[in-house]
Amino acid sequence: MADIDIAVVGAGMVGVSSALWAQLRGHRVVLVDPAPPGSGTSAGNACTIATYACLPVNDPSVFRDLPALLFGRGSPLALSWTHALRHPLWMLAFLANCRSARSREISRVLADLLSRADAGLNPLIEAAGAEDLVEARGQLQVWSTAKGARGAEAGLAWKRSLGVPFEEIEPDAARQMEPGLALPIARAVHHTGARQIRDPEALVQLMHARFTALGGETVAERATAMAADDAGVTLTLGDGQGLRAARAVLAAGAFSRRIPGGGAERLPLGTERGYHLMFAGEAARVTRPVGWAEGGFYAVPTARGLRLAGTVEIAALGAPPNRERLAYLARRGAELLGPLPARDAEWLGFRPTMPDALPVLGPAPGAPRILHAFGHQHLGLTLGGLTGRIIADLCEGWQPNLALEPIRPDRRFF
């Protein structure tokens, strides 16, 4: 292939968004991924455009709650000690970002990004003709214990100060909104501006179809190496062929470090492994995404059924699925919604996570023709469209109308 303007590596939400934004602007774009578009981690998320989710996992409460999080049977967090001991610097950097002042600065950055998310995503939804996949009923967050309700006060006050729209509602009102909830409700918040994607994989597929209709090309091969020079970037593909482009975008999520020469191999990119369970005939249990704070997961009505999605497991990319995480979701899902039938499907995905909970977006250190677009953690679906818009701006030499310093690849991570 000759005269390629931009080669995008990774066909998840972030990669396809970047490819479509660039193609809409008239560039010649090639998308590189051996897997079908949207079939990876982008397929298994909690289906929520979470424009409210500015409070990072890096929170000072981690220092207080870490023993219970690590050892409690009801904890939404699981940690592989072997993995942690092999990556002590990442773990220390994560804890350094849990300091109060640093945590608040991270939340400010996230709030600014999230306030712009719809402006990046809505044009892609329209271009893809995917409006029927979007529902705007908000998101309901509930706390089931008095301790949890009290513990949420500071975070909610901080979100309010950052301009995040939400409504505190009485427990009885929350139960009227979602009569299928079986657990006690001590506190409830309705994030009124949140939206839901009924089928995230279908959204990415529709975006990819529009990309193709506009002349974009897709190469179903793995990128095994990148090499940048003053004139462009050469990608080595799994079939041994080379692909030359003026610029390359590395958007391979948690797998970005596995591509030598891309620059991500020098960054502290970790993985939060997330799980979901699907119940095909149970979508009517809830009418919008419902998050249970103490449980650390969401119940979501999707086009394919009820999805219980969430929890965090810190472990290696290649580790086998943790059956205890799946059992946790099943057990806690029954606490949230009452008895559930046997699940129809289960899933494990890999959230790309930096120790400061912020994405990586901008030119690779020492290789300005390679642009990094990964590390979105729990917010890939929400921030994918905005990321793609920023990538298109950078490829055209424009400075986006937001500060990129806090998320640039060469920032300090602790």
C-alpha positions as CSV (number, residue, x, y, z in Angstrom):
1,M,0.0,0.0,0.0
2,A,1.3,3.4,-1.0
3,D,0.4,6.9,0.1
4,I,-1.1,6.0,3.4
5,D,-1.6,9.0,5.6
6,I,-2.4,7.2,8.9
7,A,-2.0,3.6,10.0
8,V,-4.1,2.8,13.2
9,V,-3.1,-0.2,15.2
10,G,-6.0,-1.6,17.2
11,A,-9.6,-2.0,16.1
12,G,-11.3,-1.5,19.5
13,M,-13.4,1.6,20.4
14,V,-10.4,3.9,20.5
15,G,-8.8,2.6,17.4
16,V,-11.9,2.6,15.2
17,S,-12.9,6.1,16.5
18,S,-9.4,7.4,15.6
19,A,-9.6,5.8,12.1
20,L,-13.2,7.1,11.4
21,W,-12.4,10.6,12.6
22,A,-9.4,10.7,10.3
23,Q,-11.3,9.2,7.4
24,L,-14.1,11.7,7.8
25,R,-11.5,14.4,7.4
26,G,-10.4,13.0,4.1
27,H,-7.2,11.2,5.1
28,R,-6.3,7.8,3.7
29,V,-6.3,5.5,6.7
30,V,-5.5,1.8,7.2
31,L,-6.7,0.0,10.3
32,V,-4.5,-2.9,11.5
33,D,-5.8,-5.7,13.8
34,P,-6.1,-9.5,13.4
35,A,-9.4,-9.6,15.3
36,P,-12.7,-8.3,14.1
37,P,-13.5,-4.7,15.0
38,G,-15.0,-4.3,18.4
39,S,-14.6,-7.9,19.4
40,G,-12.0,-7.4,22.2
41,T,-12.3,-5.5,25.4
42,S,-14.6,-3.0,23.7
43,A,-17.3,-5.7,23.5
44,G,-17.5,-6.6,27.1
45,N,-17.7,-3.3,29.0
46,A,-20.6,-2.0,31.1
47,C,-22.2,-0.3,28.1
48,T,-22.3,3.2,29.8
49,I,-21.2,6.6,28.5
50,A,-19.9,7.4,32.0
51,T,-19.4,11.2,31.7
52,Y,-19.7,11.3,35.5
53,A,-16.9,8.9,36.3
54,C,-14.2,11.5,37.3
55,L,-13.3,10.0,40.6
56,P,-10.2,7.7,40.0
57,V,-9.5,4.4,41.6
58,N,-6.5,6.3,43.0
59,D,-8.2,7.5,46.1
60,P,-6.8,8.2,49.6
61,S,-9.3,5.7,51.0
62,V,-7.2,2.9,49.4
63,F,-4.6,3.3,52.2
64,R,-7.4,2.7,54.8
65,D,-9.3,0.1,53.0
66,L,-6.5,-1.9,51.3
67,P,-6.5,-4.9,53.8
68,A,-10.3,-5.3,53.4
69,L,-10.1,-4.9,49.6
70,L,-7.4,-7.5,49.3
71,F,-8.6,-10.1,51.8
72,G,-12.4,-9.6,52.2
73,R,-14.6,-12.2,50.6
74,G,-17.0,-9.5,49.5
75,S,-14.3,-7.4,47.9
76,P,-14.6,-6.2,44.3
77,L,-10.8,-6.3,44.0
78,A,-8.5,-9.3,43.4
79,L,-4.8,-9.1,43.3
80,S,-2.3,-11.7,42.0
81,W,0.6,-11.4,44.5
82,T,2.9,-13.0,42.0
83,H,2.1,-10.4,39.5
84,A,2.4,-7.6,42.1
85,L,5.9,-8.8,43.2
86,R,7.0,-8.8,39.6
87,H,5.9,-5.2,39.1
88,P,6.7,-3.4,42.3
89,L,7.3,-0.1,40.7
90,W,3.9,0.0,39.1
91,M,2.2,-0.8,42.4
92,L,4.3,1.9,44.2
93,A,3.4,4.4,41.5
94,F,-0.3,3.6,41.8
95,L,-0.1,4.1,45.6
96,A,1.8,7.4,45.1
97,N,-1.1,8.6,43.0
98,C,-3.5,7.9,45.8
99,R,-2.3,10.8,47.8
100,S,-5.1,13.3,48.4
101,A,-3.7,16.2,46.4
102,R,-2.6,14.0,43.5
103,S,-6.0,12.2,43.5
104,R,-7.8,15.5,43.2
105,E,-5.7,16.7,40.4
106,I,-6.4,13.4,38.5
107,S,-10.1,13.9,39.0
108,R,-9.9,17.4,37.6
109,V,-8.2,16.2,34.5
110,L,-10.8,13.4,34.1
111,A,-13.7,15.8,34.7
112,D,-12.4,18.1,31.9
113,L,-12.0,15.2,29.5
114,L,-15.4,13.7,30.3
115,S,-17.1,17.1,29.9
116,R,-16.0,16.9,26.2
117,A,-16.7,13.3,25.6
118,D,-20.1,13.7,23.9
119,A,-18.5,16.2,21.4
120,G,-16.1,13.5,20.3
121,L,-18.6,10.6,20.3
122,N,-21.9,12.1,18.9
123,P,-20.5,12.9,15.4
124,L,-19.4,9.3,15.1
125,I,-22.7,7.9,16.2
126,E,-24.4,10.0,13.6
127,A,-21.9,9.2,10.9
128,A,-22.4,5.5,11.6
129,G,-26.2,5.7,11.8
130,A,-26.1,4.1,15.2
131,E,-28.6,6.4,17.0
132,D,-30.9,3.4,17.7
133,L,-28.1,1.9,19.9
134,V,-28.2,4.9,22.3
135,E,-30.5,5.3,25.3
136,A,-30.5,8.3,27.6
137,R,-32.0,7.2,30.9
138,G,-29.1,8.1,33.0
139,Q,-27.2,5.9,35.4
140,L,-28.3,5.0,38.9
141,Q,-25.7,4.5,41.6
142,V,-26.8,2.9,44.9
143,W,-25.2,2.3,48.3
144,S,-26.6,-0.5,50.4
145,T,-25.0,0.2,53.8
146,A,-25.0,3.2,56.1
147,K,-21.2,3.1,56.1
148,G,-21.0,3.1,52.4
149,A,-23.5,6.0,52.2
150,R,-21.5,8.1,54.6
151,G,-18.2,7.3,52.8
152,A,-19.6,8.6,49.6
153,E,-20.2,12.1,50.9
154,A,-16.8,13.6,50.2
155,G,-16.6,12.2,46.7
156,L,-20.0,13.4,45.7
157,A,-19.3,16.9,47.1
158,W,-16.1,16.9,45.0
159,K,-17.9,15.8,41.9
160,R,-20.5,18.5,42.4
161,S,-17.7,21.1,42.7
162,L,-16.3,19.9,39.4
163,G,-19.6,20.5,37.7
164,V,-20.7,16.9,37.3
165,P,-24.5,16.8,37.0
166,F,-26.3,14.4,39.2
167,E,-29.3,14.3,41.5
168,E,-29.5,12.8,45.0
169,I,-32.7,10.8,45.3
170,E,-34.4,9.2,48.2
171,P,-34.1,5.4,48.6
172,D,-37.9,5.0,47.9
173,A,-37.6,7.0,44.7
174,A,-34.7,4.9,43.6
175,R,-36.7,1.7,44.2
176,Q,-39.5,3.2,42.2
177,M,-37.1,3.9,39.3
178,E,-35.7,0.3,39.6
179,P,-38.2,-2.0,41.3
180,G,-36.2,-5.0,40.4
181,L,-33.5,-4.2,43.0
182,A,-33.5,-6.6,45.9
183,L,-31.0,-5.1,48.3
184,P,-31.5,-2.3,50.9
185,I,-30.8,1.1,49.6
186,A,-29.1,3.6,52.0
187,R,-28.3,6.2,49.4
188,A,-28.8,6.7,45.7
189,V,-27.6,9.1,43.0
190,H,-29.0,9.5,39.5
191,H,-26.4,10.6,37.0
192,T,-28.8,12.3,34.7
193,G,-26.4,13.0,31.8
194,A,-25.2,9.5,31.4
195,R,-26.2,7.5,28.3
196,Q,-26.1,3.8,27.5
197,I,-25.0,1.9,24.4
198,R,-27.2,-1.1,24.0
199,D,-24.6,-3.1,22.2
200,P,-21.0,-1.7,22.2
201,E,-19.7,-4.3,19.8
202,A,-22.4,-3.4,17.3
203,L,-21.5,0.3,17.7
204,V,-17.9,-0.3,16.8
205,Q,-19.0,-2.5,13.9
206,L,-21.2,0.2,12.5
207,M,-18.5,2.8,12.9
208,H,-16.1,0.4,11.1
209,A,-18.6,-0.1,8.3
210,R,-18.8,3.7,7.8
211,F,-15.0,3.9,7.8
212,T,-14.9,1.3,5.1
213,A,-17.7,3.0,3.1
214,L,-15.6,6.2,3.1
215,G,-12.6,4.4,1.6
216,G,-10.8,3.2,4.7
217,E,-8.9,-0.1,4.5
218,T,-8.5,-2.8,7.1
219,V,-5.6,-5.3,7.3
220,A,-6.4,-8.3,9.4
221,E,-2.9,-8.9,10.6
222,R,-1.0,-8.4,13.8
223,A,1.5,-5.5,13.9
224,T,4.6,-7.1,15.3
225,A,6.9,-4.0,15.2
226,M,7.1,-0.3,14.4
227,A,10.0,1.8,13.2
228,A,9.7,5.6,12.8
229,D,12.0,7.9,10.9
230,D,11.8,11.5,9.8
231,A,9.6,10.7,6.8
232,G,7.1,8.2,8.3
233,V,6.5,4.9,10.1
234,T,7.0,1.4,8.9
235,L,4.9,-1.4,10.4
236,T,6.0,-5.0,10.3
237,L,3.0,-7.3,10.1
238,G,2.5,-10.8,11.2
239,D,2.6,-12.2,7.6
240,G,6.1,-10.7,7.2
241,Q,4.9,-7.8,5.0
242,G,5.6,-4.2,5.7
243,L,3.2,-1.3,5.7
244,R,4.4,2.3,5.3
245,A,2.5,5.4,6.5
246,A,3.1,9.0,7.2
247,R,2.0,8.5,10.7
248,A,0.9,5.6,13.0
249,V,-1.5,5.5,15.9
250,L,-0.9,2.9,18.6
251,A,-4.3,2.1,20.0
252,A,-3.9,-1.5,21.0
253,G,-5.1,-1.1,24.5
254,A,-3.5,-3.3,27.1
255,F,-1.5,-5.0,24.3
256,S,0.2,-1.8,23.2
257,R,3.4,-2.7,25.1
258,R,3.8,-5.8,23.0
259,I,4.6,-4.0,19.8
260,P,8.4,-3.2,19.8
261,G,9.3,0.2,18.5
262,G,6.0,1.8,19.3
263,G,7.3,3.5,22.5
264,A,4.7,1.9,24.8
265,E,7.2,-0.7,25.9
266,R,8.9,2.0,27.9
267,L,5.7,3.1,29.7
268,P,4.2,1.7,32.9
269,L,1.1,0.3,31.2
270,G,-0.7,-2.2,33.4
271,T,-3.9,-4.2,33.1
272,E,-7.1,-4.3,35.1
273,R,-8.8,-7.5,34.2
274,G,-12.6,-7.2,34.2
275,Y,-15.3,-9.8,33.9
276,H,-18.9,-10.0,32.9
277,L,-21.8,-12.5,33.0
278,M,-24.7,-12.5,30.5
279,F,-28.3,-13.7,31.2
280,A,-30.0,-13.7,27.8
281,G,-33.7,-13.5,29.0
282,E,-33.2,-11.2,32.0
283,A,-32.7,-7.7,30.5
284,A,-35.9,-6.4,32.0
285,R,-34.5,-6.7,35.6
286,V,-33.3,-3.1,35.3
287,T,-34.2,-0.3,32.9
288,R,-30.8,1.6,32.9
289,P,-27.3,0.9,34.1
290,V,-27.3,0.4,37.8
291,G,-24.1,0.5,39.8
292,W,-23.8,-1.0,43.3
293,A,-21.0,0.9,45.0
294,E,-20.1,-1.7,47.6
295,G,-20.3,-4.5,45.0
296,G,-18.1,-2.7,42.5
297,F,-20.1,-3.8,39.4
298,Y,-23.0,-2.7,37.2
299,A,-26.2,-4.4,36.1
300,V,-27.0,-3.3,32.6
301,P,-29.9,-4.1,30.3
302,T,-28.4,-4.7,26.8
303,A,-29.7,-5.8,23.4
304,R,-28.3,-9.3,24.2
305,G,-29.7,-9.6,27.8
306,L,-28.8,-8.6,31.3
307,R,-25.1,-8.0,31.8
308,L,-23.3,-8.0,35.2
309,A,-20.0,-6.3,34.5
310,G,-17.2,-5.0,36.6
311,T,-14.8,-5.8,39.5
312,V,-11.1,-5.4,39.2
313,E,-8.4,-8.0,39.0
314,I,-4.7,-7.0,39.0
315,A,-3.0,-9.9,37.3
316,A,-0.9,-10.7,34.2
317,L,-2.4,-10.4,30.7
318,G,-1.9,-14.1,30.0
319,A,-3.2,-15.5,33.3
320,P,-6.2,-17.9,33.0
321,P,-9.6,-16.6,33.9
322,N,-10.2,-16.3,37.7
323,R,-13.2,-18.5,38.4
324,E,-13.5,-16.8,41.8
325,R,-14.2,-13.5,40.1
326,L,-17.0,-15.0,38.0
327,A,-18.4,-16.6,41.1
328,Y,-18.3,-13.3,42.9
329,L,-20.3,-11.6,40.1
330,A,-22.9,-14.4,40.2
331,R,-23.2,-14.3,44.0
332,R,-23.4,-10.5,44.3
333,G,-25.6,-10.2,41.3
334,A,-28.2,-12.3,43.1
335,E,-27.8,-10.0,46.2
336,L,-28.5,-7.0,43.9
337,L,-31.4,-8.4,41.9
338,G,-32.6,-11.6,43.6
339,P,-32.2,-15.1,42.2
340,L,-30.8,-15.4,38.7
341,P,-31.0,-18.3,36.3
342,A,-27.9,-20.0,35.0
343,R,-25.7,-17.6,33.0
344,D,-25.6,-17.9,29.2
345,A,-22.1,-16.5,28.8
346,E,-19.1,-15.3,30.7
347,W,-16.3,-13.0,29.6
348,L,-12.8,-11.7,30.6
349,G,-11.4,-8.5,29.2
350,F,-8.3,-6.4,29.7
351,R,-8.6,-2.7,30.7
352,P,-5.3,-0.8,29.8
353,T,-4.4,1.1,33.0
354,M,-1.7,3.5,33.9
355,P,-0.7,4.0,37.6
356,D,-2.3,7.4,37.6
357,A,-5.6,6.3,36.0
358,L,-5.2,8.7,33.1
359,P,-5.1,7.8,29.4
360,V,-1.9,8.2,27.3
361,L,-2.5,10.5,24.4
362,G,0.0,12.3,22.2
363,P,3.3,11.8,20.3
364,A,5.5,8.9,21.5
365,P,8.6,10.0,23.2
366,G,11.4,10.5,20.6
367,A,9.1,9.4,17.8
368,P,6.6,12.3,16.9
369,R,5.2,10.4,13.9
370,I,3.8,7.7,16.3
371,L,0.8,8.8,18.3
372,H,-0.2,7.0,21.5
373,A,-3.9,6.5,22.2
374,F,-4.3,3.9,25.0
375,G,-4.6,3.6,28.8
376,H,-8.3,4.6,29.1
377,Q,-8.9,2.1,31.9
378,H,-12.7,2.0,32.6
379,L,-13.4,4.8,30.1
380,G,-12.6,3.5,26.7
381,L,-16.2,3.5,25.5
382,T,-16.8,7.0,27.0
383,L,-13.6,8.7,25.8
384,G,-13.0,6.8,22.6
385,G,-14.7,9.3,20.4
386,L,-12.9,12.3,22.0
387,T,-9.6,10.5,21.7
388,G,-10.2,9.9,18.0
389,R,-11.0,13.6,17.4
390,I,-7.8,14.6,19.2
391,I,-5.8,12.2,17.2
392,A,-7.1,13.6,14.0
393,D,-6.3,17.1,15.2
394,L,-2.7,16.1,16.1
395,C,-2.2,14.4,12.7
396,E,-3.2,17.6,11.0
397,G,-0.9,19.7,13.2
398,W,-3.7,21.3,15.2
399,Q,-3.6,21.9,18.9
400,P,-6.8,20.5,20.5
401,N,-8.7,23.0,22.7
402,L,-7.7,21.3,25.9
403,A,-4.5,20.8,27.8
404,L,-2.7,17.6,26.8
405,E,0.2,17.9,29.3
406,P,-1.5,15.8,32.0
407,I,-2.0,12.9,29.6
408,R,1.0,13.1,27.3
409,P,3.1,9.9,27.0
410,D,6.2,11.5,28.5
411,R,4.6,12.8,31.7
412,R,5.7,11.7,35.2
413,F,3.6,8.9,36.5
414,F,4.2,9.4,40.2
